[in-house]
Amino acid sequence: MVEKDKKGQYKKDRLTPKQRAFLAAYSETGNISQAAVMAKVARSRHYCWYEKNENYRKAFDEATEIAADRLEQEAWRRAVEGVSEPVFYQGKKVGTVQKYSNTLLIFLLKGAKPEKYKEKSAFEITGKGGGPIAADIKAEINDMTPEERRQRIAELLAKCNGKVEMETNNTAAQASFGGAKLVFVPD
């Protein structure tokens, strides 16, 4: 954490007034371009400071967390407390209605409890009629060199239209595609 003085400002010996002004504006807006305008500095200065000054980099990372917290609080407010929207009838305002954001609520739940609310997907490869896939390839695999094993696995996986990533050594051949991993180990 970057040290601050009694007023909550970043210490002067570490950051320039322009840097402190930029960081204060960025923590409020979360937008580099807008912060640069507010601090009256060129947008490119931020990138120079970030690249060359470790103290600035740490302070910017902290300002980014503050900006993200502000966004999260606003998302919470809109999802849980809602926003008041005017209701018009024949061109005249007749009242208000409270609107809530289900989408923001979903994102908040996914962020708070990712294991419970993550997108779930699975796939299963089956043989004819939904039955198992039977293959007797032990003898064939045992007689192959590691390079031949790799080529054969690539051929089989290519038939599945899978993106093939291969790893072989003297004792095993391994392939992965679409989240599945196949390992062939000769006897």
Secondary structure, 3 states (H helix, E strand, C coil): CCCECCCCCECCCCCCHHHHHHHHHHHHHCCHHHHHHHHCCCHHHHHHHHHHCHHHHHHHHHHHHHHHHHHHHHHHHHHHHCEEEEEEECCEEEEEEEECCHHHHHHHHHHHCHHHHCCCCCCCCCCHHHCCCCCCCHHHHHCCCHHHHHHHHHHHHHHCCCCCEEEECCCCEEEEECCEEEEECCC
